[in-house]
Amino acid sequence: MFSYPAGIDVSKDSLQVQVDLLDVGVSCPNAEDDFPGLIGWLLLHQVTRVLEATGGYERNVMKALQAAGFEVIRINPCRAKSFAKAMGQQAKTDPIDARLLAQFAAVIKSANSRITSAEQDDLRALVQQRENFTQQRDDDKRRFKTASSEAVKPALQSHIDYLCEAIKLIEKMIRQSAESLDSEKVTRLCSVKGIGLVTAASVMAYLPELGEVGRHQIAALAGIAPYNDDSGTHKGQRHISGGRFSARRALYMACWSVIRYQPDFNARYKALREKGKCAKVALIACMRILLIRLNAMIRDGSEWKGDVA
């Protein structure tokens, strides 16, 4: 039986679905009560692969489609815009966007369709909320230092104190959520000197594939895999690109601590700097080694080896 790819343009209130090869489409509300009807329509038109852009409003329909057995691929909206530009598409409407996503789904490389559990979703939401609180606290601390009027400082300090307490409370919730999700993984990650609970939870939230994929794929998922820039006789510098920014940010901060506390990483970083590498390039290289070793540790169920050369 022949199968067709479909594209879904997602908004807060509606879903615009197009099957380009059949030149058919449908619009339905973005509500759980209407997902069975959408699934029935997709099955009727022999759709097996669905492509949608990320943004936040796609999560519920993605889960419903995954549970129904569809291969669901989510892409960064920038990739969808680049594809539309490459196809010479200037106009923009919901049906046009959905049709372009369907065309993209027909040519894009297959991706693993991962169904996240409720515990995984809870942990991710808690980690993200902690990041929001931390950002608000740091912003208010800067405002406090530069406040031009003494009248606003008590209000700022009160809000800072509230956020500090809120961060402590949510960190307790993060610990409970992470241990409920996978207590063994939390213990192993926290056994690495330089990695604390928040980093371990962030890695679990943003890289649930840790320990389940190979070294090259896990580095690519985090956006710290170097890519060639060669053409003919030109041999350009390799650069990192893409990946998950949130995972990369968590590893970025953790790697500084690992370099500080672990002699082998400290030696690796210094050796790269002595070879003329800039600080950020040297750090990214250490991040990649750190993630690859964490991935192997979780995959093999082994202990962290701090003296690996």
Secondary structure by P-SEA (a helix, b strand, c coil): cbbbbbbbbccccbbbbbbccccccccccccccaaaaaaaaaaaacccbbbbbccccaaaaaaaaaaaccbbbbbbaaaaaaaaaaaccccccaaaaaaaaaaaaacccccccccccaaaaaaaaaaaaaaaaaaaaaaaaaaaaacccccaaaaaaaaaaaaaaaaaaaaaaaaaaaaaacaaaaaaaaccccccaaaaaaaaaaccccccccaaaaaaaaccbbbbbcccccccbbbbccccaaaaaaaaaaaaaaaaccaaaaaaaaaaaaacccaaaaaaaaaaaaaaaaaaaaaaccccccccc
